[in-house]
Amino acid sequence: MSNLVLYRKYRPQKFSEVVGQEHVVTTLLNAIAGGKIAHAYLFCGPRGCGKTTVARLLAKAANCERDNGPEPCNKCASCLEIMENRSMDIIEIDAASHRGIDEIRELREGVRFGPSKSKYKVFILDEAHQLTSGAANALLKMLEEAPSHAIFILATTEPQKMIPTIISRCQRFDFRKITVPEMIKRLGKIAKKENVEMEKEVLAMIASASGGALRDAESLLSQILSFASEGKTVKREDVKSFLGIIEREIIGDFVESLLKDKAADSLKIMEDSFNQGIGPEDFYENVVFYLREMMILKIVSGREGERGAEPLMNSMLTRLTTEEIERVKEQIKDISIEDIKQIVDFFLQAGERVRFSPIPQLPLEVAVAETVENLRKKQK
């Protein structure tokens, strides 16, 4: 296996390889095909979802020397230079570490000069929201007076922190988190290329642990593959001990026991997890995420045909596999939204007390007792 980290080794080199951002990719491809490339773009979304990757693809497609349609050819001199990070006309700046007005003034000087080889000089500004007030105003001036040879691509995880006038000068694209099924498919392809067999449950565990960030999932996979042997199947027991990940099935069993008034079973599942090295805070976090997904599914339950219901589920339920979603649907059949909200409150309160309790698991045990007692009262 290559020592190059997976998210760089398998970074998409064509728009068709981008995972989970079809709405962004389709719009950009149409713009490129129609010769309507804007002078400034704003890519918004959570970390690890492909903003910088798509920015580089846009830079490559805009400068591609072959008539290959909107997709970059990856064979011409311009594409190869960009792929090998040696193009003088693609300038990437991390605003988190270059956030002052002096850096932006230097950038403005560079904008004045045309590209050395390419058609466009592309400036990719990552974490653009971290610019100082003075730097942001200087950037705004550049966007307003941008020459025809310049393309600005701003990427940010927090667009609400950017000044509205900058946003108004850009074409905005909102990226979404990657769903678990999409991530499993992607990770499976990478593992296959690395000649390592992995149980599907392993891929699901990695995907769930990443919280919708494909880059994080690929980093976790890279760690696992570094200890895997070619020809050997990686099993979920190996991943559990290596990463300390709680199996989603265990959390599902825990919640199901609560709903079925089997407090003893819930306590045993929790205790077994602690004995296996899972901390109370990690257990609490996984339970809260699971309960949140239950609540969302209950809200949209029976509304699958309504406009916006399915996209809402896909964008919010980033930690569940298709099989897990079906299980949760069964669990919520006989419970109300009010009951789910009450259980969430019990565990949120427990989470605030875990770190200060002399017995860390005690607040979670209290939450179990409160949940069972509350559901029993409702049944009377």
Order of alpha helices (4+ residues) and beta strands (2+ residues): alpha-alpha-beta-alpha-alpha-beta-alpha-beta-alpha-beta-alpha-beta-alpha-alpha-alpha-alpha-alpha-alpha-alpha-alpha-alpha-alpha-alpha
